[in-house]
Amino acid sequence: MRLAFLNNDSTFGKICTFIGTVILVNLMFVLTLIPLITAGAGFCAMYFSMLKLVRYKEINPFEEFYHGFKDNFKKATLSWIGILALAIFFFVDLRICSYMDGVLKNCVFVVWAGIIALAVIAMYLFPVMASFEGKIRTCIKNSVFFIGSNLLYMIVIAFLNVAPMALTYLNLGILPLSAFIWCVCGFAMIAFVNSMFLMRLFSKYLDPLDEEEERNNERKILEDMRKLEG
């Protein structure tokens, strides 16, 4: 006799499936961080999976992460290298500005403006790259467009990305616990919450997918079969 709450269609079953999906995607993302060069493709694959999870409610984490990683590897890796290069450039500029006197020392504000702009664009770039076709330049333009289309969402997404990491280092006594949470589910969970906001922006410009209809039909068939089995 099967317990109803253990069925995949039950609330408990859906919660377990969701948690398992987030954990698996997070673990695969963490693996891409080990060789730093693949981190950009890892970000792209994670958002590819989380945006699909928001849209379809249920996904195959291994399949979606693989497709997101493989299909965007070149663009995401080149973008990641460019972001790192600009970050190093701004860091060097900050060091130089710290030794300047007079009016030139105020250049530090210009550098910080550049750092903030780079960080905000980077937060949108990989989700945009995972959702839309186009060259890197087009993805950057689309990122700027989506940033400007809803500034409130931009502030919320920036807060969700910065605040948890800041809290991690405010209390070094719980750093081991924080590191464990980040490795198990932290990155993917934040990406999922961000994706709920991003999908509201992206959905207007995403074409209906035949795959989406097929998944809905398959889901309905599976639900009917489970009802018959029950």
ZAMARGU-4260 file (C-alpha; in steps of 0.2 Angstrom, whole numbers, plus 5000, padded with zeros to 4 digits):
<rodrens>
0) 5000/5000/5000 | 5008/5017/4994 | 5007/5032/5006 | 4999/5046/4997 | 5011/5059/5003
5) 5025/5050/4995 | 5018/5052/4978 | 5028/5063/4966 | 5012/5073/4964 | 5009/5076/4982
10) 5015/5092/4990 | 5028/5083/5000 | 5034/5074/4984 | 5035/5091/4974 | 5045/5099/4988
15) 5057/5084/4989 | 5059/5085/4970 | 5062/5103/4970 | 5075/5102/4984 | 5084/5088/4975
20) 5085/5097/4959 | 5092/5113/4967 | 5105/5102/4977 | 5110/5093/4961 | 5112/5109/4951
25) 5122/5117/4965 | 5134/5103/4966 | 5137/5103/4947 | 5140/5122/4948 | 5152/5120/4962
30) 5162/5108/4951 | 5163/5120/4937 | 5171/5133/4950 | 5186/5121/4953 | 5194/5126/4936
35) 5191/5144/4937 | 5191/5146/4919 | 5174/5136/4917 | 5165/5147/4931 | 5157/5157/4917
40) 5150/5142/4908 | 5144/5136/4926 | 5135/5152/4930 | 5126/5150/4913 | 5122/5132/4915
45) 5115/5135/4933 | 5104/5149/4927 | 5099/5139/4912 | 5093/5125/4924 | 5085/5137/4936
50) 5075/5147/4923 | 5069/5131/4916 | 5064/5125/4933 | 5054/5142/4936 | 5046/5140/4919
55) 5042/5121/4918 | 5041/5118/4937 | 5050/5101/4935 | 5066/5097/4925 | 5080/5084/4923
60) 5094/5093/4932 | 5108/5083/4924 | 5101/5086/4906 | 5097/5104/4908 | 5114/5108/4916
65) 5123/5099/4903 | 5114/5108/4889 | 5116/5125/4897 | 5135/5122/4899 | 5138/5115/4882
70) 5128/5126/4872 | 5135/5142/4880 | 5152/5137/4884 | 5162/5148/4872 | 5152/5164/4874
75) 5151/5162/4893 | 5169/5158/4895 | 5175/5173/4884 | 5163/5184/4894 | 5170/5177/4911
80) 5188/5181/4905 | 5183/5198/4900 | 5174/5201/4917 | 5189/5195/4926 | 5201/5206/4916
85) 5190/5221/4919 | 5189/5217/4938 | 5208/5216/4939 | 5210/5233/4929 | 5198/5241/4941
90) 5207/5234/4956 | 5224/5241/4949 | 5215/5258/4946 | 5209/5258/4964 | 5227/5255/4970
95) 5234/5269/4959 | 5220/5281/4965 | 5224/5278/4983 | 5242/5285/4980 | 5235/5301/4971
100) 5233/5318/4979 | 5221/5332/4976 | 5208/5331/4962 | 5215/5315/4955 | 5211/5306/4971
105) 5193/5308/4966 | 5195/5297/4952 | 5191/5283/4965 | 5173/5287/4963 | 5174/5285/4944
110) 5182/5268/4947 | 5169/5262/4960 | 5155/5267/4947 | 5164/5256/4934 | 5165/5242/4947
115) 5146/5243/4951 | 5141/5244/4933 | 5152/5229/4929 | 5144/5219/4943 | 5126/5223/4939
120) 5129/5219/4920 | 5138/5202/4925 | 5123/5198/4936 | 5111/5199/4921 | 5123/5193/4907
125) 5123/5175/4911 | 5104/5173/4913 | 5102/5183/4897 | 5115/5172/4888 | 5106/5156/4895
130) 5089/5162/4888 | 5092/5171/4872 | 5102/5168/4856 | 5115/5181/4850 | 5133/5186/4851
135) 5141/5192/4867 | 5139/5211/4861 | 5120/5207/4859 | 5119/5199/4876 | 5127/5214/4884
140) 5115/5225/4876 | 5100/5214/4881 | 5107/5214/4899 | 5107/5233/4900 | 5090/5234/4892
145) 5083/5222/4906 | 5092/5231/4919 | 5084/5247/4914 | 5067/5240/4911 | 5064/5237/4930
150) 5076/5245/4942 | 5067/5238/4957 | 5070/5220/4951 | 5088/5225/4948 | 5090/5231/4966
155) 5082/5215/4973 | 5093/5204/4962 | 5108/5214/4968 | 5103/5212/4986 | 5100/5194/4984
160) 5118/5191/4977 | 5127/5203/4988 | 5119/5201/5005 | 5121/5182/5008 | 5139/5183/5004
165) 5142/5198/5015 | 5133/5189/5029 | 5144/5174/5027 | 5160/5184/5031 | 5152/5195/5045
170) 5152/5180/5057 | 5168/5170/5054 | 5163/5158/5068 | 5150/5150/5057 | 5161/5151/5041
175) 5162/5131/5040 | 5143/5130/5041 | 5141/5144/5028 | 5153/5135/5017 | 5143/5119/5018
180) 5127/5128/5014 | 5135/5137/4999 | 5142/5120/4993 | 5126/5110/4995 | 5112/5123/4989
185) 5117/5141/4992 | 5122/5146/4974 | 5107/5137/4965 | 5094/5143/4978 | 5099/5161/4975
190) 5099/5158/4956 | 5082/5151/4958 | 5075/5166/4967 | 5083/5178/4955 | 5076/5167/4941
195) 5058/5170/4947 | 5061/5189/4945 | 5071/5187/4929 | 5058/5176/4921 | 5045/5189/4923
200) 5056/5200/4912 | 5061/5187/4900 | 5044/5179/4897 | 5038/5193/4886 | 5052/5190/4874
205) 5053/5171/4874 | 5044/5162/4860 | 5032/5148/4864 | 5042/5132/4864 | 5035/5116/4856
210) 5045/5107/4870 | 5035/5116/4883 | 5019/5109/4875 | 5026/5092/4874 | 5032/5092/4892
215) 5014/5098/4898 | 5006/5084/4888 | 5019/5071/4895 | 5015/5078/4913 | 4997/5076/4910
220) 4999/5058/4904 | 5010/5054/4919 | 4997/5061/4931 | 4983/5052/4923 | 4993/5035/4924
225) 4997/5039/4942 | 4979/5042/4946 | 4975/5025/4938 | 4988/5016/4948 | 4982/5024/4964
</rodrens>
